[in-house]
Amino acid sequence: MTCERSTLSYMKSSIVTIRLNPDLERDLDALAAATGQTRSALIRDAVRRRVAVMRFEEARRQVLPFAEAHGYLTDEDVFRDAP
């Protein structure tokens, strides 16, 4: 369930409820305590990173046919020719 709320006049956010098993909740709490961050901040960061990885993987999938057509088959090929 998502519920919009205003946190600052210029910033909107929503509330998302997730379920965590006890072990994951304990790990999250320990990480929050160790880093001084809130659970929410850690979860936002994890989601942000996962979205970035998925976007990268999609971009790579789209570019792959062009790279292969120019002889770039591995990461090493790319790094070999990098300036």
Residue pairs with C-beta under 8 A, 6 or more apart in sequence:
1 15
1 17
2 14
2 15
2 16
3 14
3 15
4 12
4 13
4 14
5 12
5 13
5 14
5 15
6 12
7 13
18 43
20 28
28 39
28 42
28 43
29 39
31 37
31 42
32 38
32 39
32 42
35 42
67 73
67 78
71 77
72 78
72 81
